[in-house]
Amino acid sequence: MTISAINDVVNQMQSISGISSINSIVSPLADIESDGFTSFLNAAITKISDTQNAARIQAEAFERGEPGLELSDIMVDLQKASIGLQLGVQVRNRVVQAYQEIMNMPV
């Protein structure tokens, strides 16, 4: 699957869900050299995990009272992590739905 095909899928998901900032979440992944859809999904899952871990570490550092951390920045990072996770779940749901539709096709 090419990057343009993935972008088409993202645009379709965007129109269905009404979220206008999906491209800002997925666009860093477009730079990844991939062998196929599996590589893209692995990279996306890694990116989601890294974003969540970074947001969690920042929140814990803020709770400890470390200087130089702004609450607004931490809240934005936590929201980015949450949106990324929601996007990942929606992609998973679409893949499962497509698989079920293919399996239910008459032979």
C-alpha positions in Angstrom: 0.0 0.0 0.0 1.5 3.3 -1.0 1.5 6.5 1.0 -1.1 8.1 -1.3 -3.4 5.1 -0.7 -3.0 5.5 3.0 -3.7 9.2 2.8 -6.9 8.4 0.9 -8.0 6.1 3.7 -7.1 8.8 6.2 -9.2 11.3 4.3 -12.1 8.8 4.2 -11.8 8.3 7.9 -11.6 12.1 8.4 -14.8 12.7 6.5 -16.6 10.0 8.4 -15.5 11.0 11.9 -15.5 14.8 11.3 -12.0 15.2 12.7 -10.0 17.7 10.8 -6.6 17.2 12.4 -6.0 13.5 11.6 -3.4 14.5 9.0 -1.3 16.3 11.6 -1.2 13.0 13.6 -0.5 10.7 10.7 1.8 13.0 8.6 5.0 12.2 10.7 4.4 8.6 9.8 4.4 9.3 6.0 8.2 9.8 6.1 8.8 6.2 7.1 10.1 3.9 4.5 7.8 0.9 4.6 7.6 -2.5 3.0 3.9 -2.5 3.2 0.8 -2.0 5.3 2.2 -4.2 8.2 5.3 -2.0 8.5 3.1 1.1 8.5 0.9 -0.3 11.2 3.9 -1.3 13.3 5.3 2.2 12.9 2.0 3.8 13.8 1.6 1.7 16.9 5.2 2.5 18.0 4.5 6.2 17.4 1.3 6.1 19.5 3.1 4.2 22.3 6.0 6.7 22.2 3.6 9.7 22.4 1.8 8.2 25.3 5.0 7.4 27.2 6.4 10.9 26.6 3.2 12.5 27.9 3.1 10.2 30.9 6.7 11.0 31.8 6.1 14.7 31.5 3.0 14.5 33.7 4.9 12.6 36.3 7.7 15.1 36.2 5.2 17.9 36.7 3.6 16.1 39.6 7.1 15.8 41.2 7.5 19.6 40.8 10.3 19.6 38.4 11.0 23.2 37.1 10.5 24.2 33.5 7.3 22.3 32.8 4.1 24.1 31.9 0.7 22.6 32.7 -0.7 23.7 29.3 2.1 21.9 27.4 1.5 18.7 29.4 -2.2 18.9 28.8 -1.7 19.4 25.0 0.7 16.4 24.9 -1.8 14.2 26.9 -4.6 15.2 24.4 -2.3 14.3 21.5 -1.6 10.9 23.0 -5.4 10.4 23.6 -6.3 11.4 20.0 -3.5 9.1 18.7 -4.9 6.2 20.7 -8.4 6.9 19.5 -7.2 7.0 15.9 -5.4 3.7 16.4 -8.5 2.1 17.8 -10.6 3.4 14.9 -8.1 2.0 12.4 -8.1 -1.4 14.1 -11.9 -1.4 14.1 -12.0 -0.6 10.4 -9.5 -3.4 9.6 -11.5 -5.9 11.6 -14.7 -4.7 9.9 -13.1 -5.1 6.5 -11.9 -8.5 7.4 -15.3 -9.6 8.6 -16.9 -8.3 5.4 -14.4 -10.2 3.2 -15.0 -13.4 5.2 -18.7 -13.0 4.8 -18.6 -12.6 1.0 -20.2 -15.4 -0.9 -17.8 -17.7 -2.7 
